[in-house]
Amino acid sequence: MKRVSSVALCMVAALAVVVFLGETRTAEAVTCSVTELSPCVAAITSGSAPTGNCCSKLKEQKPCFCQYINNPALKPYINSPNAKKVASACGVSYPKC
């Protein structure tokens, strides 16, 4: 049971990081789902370099970042130093909501 909670927490943390690191764009039709950011969980939780898939998902979900950042459950993870590193490594800027 602890393992499931840890995995869920990591998923939320990774998603929050992604949200914080990008700008909003409403011209693109994107389905906002924080689970789309799951490829970034390892990089956010361990501080390792993000994968290409992680960076792709971050860029894809940019239109959703303000929605994610305004979610109280995700916001604490957005300020994570590792989340900022992942966004920077992927060339994704922080949102201006």
C-alpha positions as CSV (number, residue, x, y, z in Angstrom):
1,M,0.0,0.0,0.0
2,K,2.9,2.4,0.7
3,R,4.3,1.6,-2.7
4,V,1.1,2.7,-4.4
5,S,1.0,5.9,-2.4
6,S,4.6,6.7,-3.3
7,V,4.0,6.0,-7.0
8,A,0.9,8.3,-7.0
9,L,2.8,11.0,-5.2
10,C,5.7,10.8,-7.7
11,M,3.2,11.0,-10.6
12,V,1.6,14.1,-9.1
13,A,5.0,15.7,-8.4
14,A,6.1,15.1,-12.0
15,L,3.0,16.5,-13.4
16,A,3.1,19.6,-11.3
17,V,6.6,20.3,-12.4
18,V,5.7,20.1,-16.0
19,V,2.8,22.5,-15.4
20,F,4.9,25.1,-13.7
21,L,7.6,25.0,-16.3
22,G,5.7,26.0,-19.5
23,E,3.8,28.8,-21.0
24,T,0.1,28.6,-21.8
25,R,-1.1,28.4,-25.4
26,T,-4.8,28.0,-26.1
27,A,-4.5,27.7,-29.9
28,E,-3.7,24.0,-29.8
29,A,-6.4,21.5,-28.9
30,V,-4.9,19.4,-26.1
31,T,-6.6,17.0,-23.6
32,C,-5.4,18.2,-20.2
33,S,-4.5,15.2,-18.2
34,V,-1.8,15.3,-15.6
35,T,-1.2,11.6,-16.1
36,E,0.3,12.5,-19.5
37,L,3.3,13.8,-17.6
38,S,4.1,10.4,-16.1
39,P,7.3,10.0,-18.2
40,C,8.7,12.9,-16.2
41,V,8.2,11.3,-12.7
42,A,11.7,9.7,-12.5
43,A,13.5,12.8,-13.5
44,I,11.6,15.0,-11.0
45,T,11.9,12.6,-8.1
46,S,15.5,11.6,-8.6
47,G,16.9,14.7,-10.2
48,S,18.1,12.7,-13.2
49,A,18.1,14.1,-16.8
50,P,14.6,14.0,-18.4
51,T,14.0,11.6,-21.3
52,G,13.0,12.8,-24.8
53,N,9.5,11.4,-24.1
54,C,9.3,13.5,-20.9
55,C,10.3,16.7,-22.8
56,S,7.8,15.9,-25.5
57,K,5.0,15.5,-23.0
58,L,5.9,18.7,-21.2
59,K,5.7,20.6,-24.5
60,E,2.5,18.9,-25.4
61,Q,0.8,19.8,-22.1
62,K,1.9,23.4,-22.0
63,P,-1.6,24.7,-22.7
64,C,-2.7,23.0,-19.5
65,F,-0.1,24.3,-17.2
66,C,-2.1,27.2,-15.7
67,Q,-4.9,24.7,-15.0
68,Y,-2.5,22.4,-13.2
69,I,-0.8,25.2,-11.3
70,N,-4.1,26.4,-10.0
71,N,-4.8,23.0,-8.5
72,P,-3.9,23.0,-4.8
73,A,-3.0,19.4,-4.9
74,L,-0.4,19.9,-7.6
75,K,1.0,23.3,-6.7
76,P,3.4,22.1,-4.0
77,Y,5.2,20.0,-6.5
78,I,5.5,22.7,-9.0
79,N,8.0,24.6,-6.8
80,S,10.3,21.6,-6.6
81,P,13.9,22.3,-7.5
82,N,14.0,19.1,-9.6
83,A,10.9,20.1,-11.5
84,K,12.5,23.4,-12.4
85,K,15.6,21.6,-13.6
86,V,13.5,19.2,-15.7
87,A,11.7,22.1,-17.4
88,S,14.9,24.0,-18.0
89,A,16.6,20.9,-19.5
90,C,13.6,20.5,-21.8
91,G,13.6,24.1,-22.8
92,V,10.1,24.7,-21.4
93,S,9.6,28.1,-19.7
94,Y,7.5,28.7,-16.6
95,P,3.9,29.7,-17.2
96,K,2.6,33.2,-16.9
97,C,-0.9,32.6,-15.6
